[in-house]
Amino acid sequence: MFRRFAASFAIYRGLPRPVYALFAAEVLNGLGIFVFPFLTLYLTRILGMSQREAGDWLFAASLAYLPGSMLGGKLADRIGRRKVMLASQLGAGAFLALAGSFRLSAFLPVFVLLYLACDGVTDPARTAMTTDVTTPENRQASYSLLYLGHNLGFAGGPLIAGFLFEKAPSWLFWGNGIAALAASTLVVALVPETKPDSGAIERSLRSDSSEKAHEGNLFSALRSRGFLVVFTLLTTWYGFVYAQHRFALPLQAGELFGQKGAALYGSLMTLNALMVIALNAPIVAALKRFKPVANVAFAGVLYAVGFGMLAFVRSPWLFFASTAVWTLGEIVNATNEPAYVANHTPMSHRGRFAAILPIVGSLGYSASGPVGGRVLEASGAGAMWILSAALALAASAGLYLLAGAERKAAARRGGSTAPVPGASGKDDA
């Protein structure tokens, strides 16, 4: 059994060399996430904001990311991924340095907002680069490795941040900035520019690839990718359901187990983290023969069972069983959803799609708190979990229907969805 478990990590062999550089960058980024795990505490305990003021500020912070993301997507498609990543991370590092230097000033939230805007510029370029250097055949394994890298880093990041919060608060910001700059510098140093050149785009236009370029603006490109738009609208409900592990679950644990509820919730999150690290590769190895859309649909079933059972359980051990089931859904979804999106994104619009689709996909996650709070207040945790299970099953059913529609469309075309040779503009990418 151990040999089979160890053998599952063989899926990470033979991936494109830039993927390993991106993996190392993900570890650094995850390890350096210092600010956000403790930002609410920083705003309230150190800057003296009320809980309401801190909540309003966090909402504004989420909005600051959006214009940066849209700008970053456009620039990544126009001038290239590496230039955008380096320039935006230099800006992000500078604003975090200012935040750490003025850690007791009323200007600190402004510097963090500006940092978020710069970070928003970076993400579409990084996502587009990952798509550039991978193919449909290796994307599940590649995204699995990057997901593993982020979780390996994040396993230690909050521990370091907790120490810094108490002993050296300025280093929350300085350390975060140094880690982000180090990660981007690593990528820029080891990964050549991956933006598809004109030759690759011309070749794609003569192909039947699902990644073929599109001659038109962003909205025209979105209209040409109807399956991808439907996929994004369906998976946004997964975000609503999954977000309840941070909202409804700790509230329910506290209600059922009193003072022991916080300790139980912490233990559940530890189980989640350990499972993500240990089972990431075995699950991808077991499911790689299935198409990403089918795997994402299966993730919805796991979400429905894992979260739905919380409507009826009362034993702490059953809470652990629930967490184990929905964590399996998280792993399946996190390693297949980005692969599907990448496989259906026109190579000419990868940066812009990487900006707009996450915004649409995050709507369910954003609605989870306001809607969940009202359901809990009106009907209790049981109703919240039944609603979550129903939404996950409905989205899963929609994805299975989408997979069938894609198969029929492909059969009518009689074409291939193989990647375009030299899609990154470099034959050895």
N, C-alpha and C positions, 0 to 999 in steps of 0.2 A: 504493500500500500504506500509506504514511504517513497519507494522508487517511482511509482506512478506519479505521486505528488511532485517529486523533484523533477521528473521528466517533463511535467507540464510547463516548466519555465523555459523549455527549449523553444517555445513560440517567440521568445525575444531574440533568438539567434538570427543572424542574417538580415536584420532590418537595415534600411538605409542609414549610412553613417550619421547624417545630420540628426536623425531621431535620437541617437544616444547623446548628442550634445544638448538637444532640447530636454531630454530626460534629466541630465545633470542640472540644467537651468531650473526645471520644475522642483527638484529637491531643494535648491537654494532659495527659490521663491517661497516654497512651503515653509522652510525653516525660518525665513525672515518675516513671516506674517506676525508682526508684533502689535501693530496699532489696533487693528479692528477687534480682536478678542476682548480688549480692555478699553475700547473707546468710550462706551457708555459710562463705565466707572470713572474714567478720566474726566469726562465732561461734568459728571455730578459731584464726585468727591474732591477733585483737585480744582476745577474751574467754578464749582458751586452752582451749576445749572440745576433747575428742578427736573424731575423726571419728564414732565411734559415738554419742557424746553429742549431737553436732550433728544426726546422722540422726534420733535419737529426738526431739529438739526439733522438727525440721521436721515430723515426723509429728504431733506434738501441735499444731503450728501449723495443719496442715490440718484437724484436728478442731475447732479453735477457730472456724473459719469457719462450720461447719455450724449451730450454734444461732443464730448471728446471722442467717444466711440464712433460716432458718425463721421467726424473729421478724419479719424485714423483709418477707417475703412476706405474712404475715398483716396486718401494720400497713399495708402499701401498699394492700391491698384494703379495709381498714377506714377509715383516716383520710386516705388520699391519697398520691400519689407524691412530690410536692414536699416536704411536711413531713418525710417519712421520710428522703429524700435529704439535706436540709439538716441535720437533727438528727444523723444518723449520721455525716456527713462532718465536722461540728464535733467530734464525739467522736473520730473517727479522727485528725483533725488535732491534737487536744490530746494524744493518747497518743503520736503521732509526735514532737511537740515535747518531751514528757518523755523519750522514748527518746534524742533527740539531746542533751538536756541532761545525761543520766546515761549517756553512751555507754560508760563504762568500768565501770559498776555491774552487779552481779548482777541488778538489777531490770530491766535493759534487755530481756531476753527476755519478761518479764511484760508490759511496756508494748507490745511488738510483738504479743503474743497478744491483748491488749485491742484494739489497732488492727485486727487481723484480724477480730475479732468485729464491730466497728463496720462495717468494710468489707463484711462479709457481709450486714449489714442493708441496705446501699445497693444492692447489685447487683440483687435482685429488683425493687425499685422502679424502677430505671433500665430494666430489661428490659421491665417492664410499661408504662412510659411510651412506650417505642419502639413496642410493639405497639399502644398506644392511638392513636398519631398516624399510623399507616400502615394500608394496606389490602392485601388479597391481591394486587391489581394492581401495587402499587409496592413490595412488601416485598423482593423480590429485589434491586432497585436500591438501596433504602434500606439494607439490611443490608450490601450490597457497599460503599456509601459509608462506613458506620461501620467496617467491617473495614479499609478503606483508611486511614481516619483513625487508627485504632489503630496500624497498621504504619508510617505516616509518622512518628508520634511516637516509636514504639519504636525506629525506625532511629537516632535520636539519643540516646535516653535512656541506654542502657548506656554510650555513649561518655562522656557527662557524668558518669555514676556512677563510671566507672573513674577519672576525674580526682579526683572528690571522695573516693573511697576512700583514695587515697594522700595527698591534700593537706588535706582538710577533712572527716573522717569524720562529724562531727555533721550536716553539711549533706546527707548521704544521707537522713537522717530528716526534717530540716526542709524540705528541698527537695521531697521526696515529699509531705509534708503540705501544703505551699503549693500544689503543682500540683493535688492532689486537691480542695482547698478552692476553688481558682480554677475548676476544671471544674464543680463542683457549683453554685457561685454563678452561673456563666454560664447553666447550664440553668434554675435557679430564676428568674433574671431574665428570660429570654427565652421560656420555655415555660410557658404557663398550666397550672393543674391539669388533668390529663387523665383522671382516674378517671371511668369511665362513671357518669352520674347515673341515678336511678331510672327516668326516662323511657326512656333508651336501653336499660336492662336489660329493662323491660317490653316494648318493641318487639321486642327480640331473641327473647323467649320466644314470640312469635307468628310467628317466621320459621323458615326451614329452613337458616339459616346455620350453617356449621361452627363459628362463633364465638359462637353463641347462649349466653346465660347459663344457669347451672344452679342449680336450687333444691335445695341440699343442701350437705353439708360437703365437705371436700377429697377424702376417699376415695370418697365417692359420685360426685363429679365425675370422678375418675380412672376409675372403673368405666364411666362414661358415654362415655369417650373411648378405647375399646379400640384403635383404629387408632394413636392417638398413643402409648399405652403400648407397643404392639408396636414401633413406630418407634424409640422411645427405647431399648428393650432390644436392638434390632438395631444401632443406631449406637454403642452403648457398645463394641462390638467394634472399630469404627473407632478409638476412643480407644486401645485396646490396641495396635493396629497402628501408628498414627501416633506414639505415644510412643516407639517403638523408634528413631526418628531421634535421640533424646536419650540413649538408653541403649545399645542394641546397636551402632548405627552408629559412634559414636566409639571403642568398644572394638574393633570390627572394623578400623577404619582404623588404629588403633595396632598391632594384631596383624600386619597385612599390610605396613605401611609404616614401622614403627618410629617414630623421632623425627619423621619427616615426616608421620606420621599426624595429629597435632594441627593442623598447618598445613593439611592437606587437609580435615579436618573443618571448620575455620573457613571455608575457601573455599566448601565446600558450603553452609554456612549463609548466607554472603553471597549466593550464587546464589539460594537460597530466598527471601531477603528482597527482592532486586531483582525477581525474577519476580512475587512477590506484589504489589508496588507497581505494576509496569508492566502486568501482564496481568489484573489484577482486573477492570477495566471491560470490556475486550474479551471476556473469557470470559463474563461475565454477559450482555453484549449478544448473544453468539452463542447462549446457552442459554436466554434468557428465554422463548422460545416453548414450552418444555417445563415440565411441572409440577415443583415442587421435589422431590417424592419420586423422580421419575425421574432427576433430576440427582444427587441424593444416591446413588442406586443406581449411577450411572455413576462417581461418585467412588470407589466401592469397587473397580471394575475398574482404575482408574488406580493406586490404592494397591497392588492385587495385583501389577500389572506392575512398578511402580516399586520396591517393596520386595522382591518375589519375585526379581527379576533379581539382587539382591545375593547370592543363594545361589551364583551361578555366576561373577560378574565378578571380575576381578583387576586390571584396568587402571584407573588414576586417572580417565581420561576417561570410562570407563563408569560410574564412581561419579557423575560430573557428569550423565550421561544419566539415571541412576536418579533423582537428586535432581530433575531437571527434570520427570520423569513424576509422581513422587509429590507434588511441589509443585502441579502442575495439579490433582491430586485434592484437595489441601488447599484450594485456592481454590474449587473447585466445591462442596465440602462446607461450607466456612465461610460461603458466601453463600446457601446453599439450606436447610441444616438448620434455622437459626433461623426462616426464613420458613415452613417446614412446621409447626414447633411453634406459631408465632404463629397460623397459619391454623386450627389445630385446638384452640386453648385457649379455654375459655369466658370471655367478657369479665368475668364476675363473679368469676373466680378467677385472673386473670392474674398477680397478685403471688405467690400461693401456688404456682401451677404453675411460675413462674420460680424458685422456691426449691427445690422437690422434684425436678423433672425433671433439672436439672444434677447433682444428687447421684447419682441413679440412672445418668445417662449417664456419670459420671466413674468408675464402678466399674472399667471396663476399663482406663482410664488408670492408676488406682491400682494395679491388679494387674500392670501391665506390667513393673515393676522386679523384684518377687519371682519372678514366673513366668519372665520373660526371663532372669534370672540363673541360675535352675536349669536351664533349657533350654541356655543357653550352656555351663554347666559340664558338663552331662551329654553333650551331643551336638554342640556347636559352633555357629558362626554360621550355617552352611548350613541346619541344622535350624530355627533360629530364624526365618530368612527364609521358608522353605517353610511353616512354621506360620502366619506372618503373612499370607502370600499366600492360604493356604487359608481363614483366618478372614475376610479381606476379601472373598473371592469368595462365601463362604457368606452373609455379611451382605448383600452386594449382591444375591444371588439372592433372599433373603428380602424385601428391599425391593421388588424387581420384582414378586414375588408379592403383596406388600401393595398396591402400586399397582393391580394387577388386581382385587384384592378391593374396593378403594375404588370403582373404576369400576363394578363390578357392583352394589355397595350403592347408589351414586348413581342408577343406572339403575332399580333397584327402587323407590326413593323417588320418582323422577321430579321431584325438587326441585332447588332452586338452592343453590349454596354462596356466593352473593354476599354481600358484607358488609352489615351492618345499617346503614341510614342513621343518621347522628348517633351512631355507636357510642361516640365519645369523650365524648359529652355536649355537644359543640360542633359546629355544622354546618360550620365552616371548619377543623376540625382536619385 
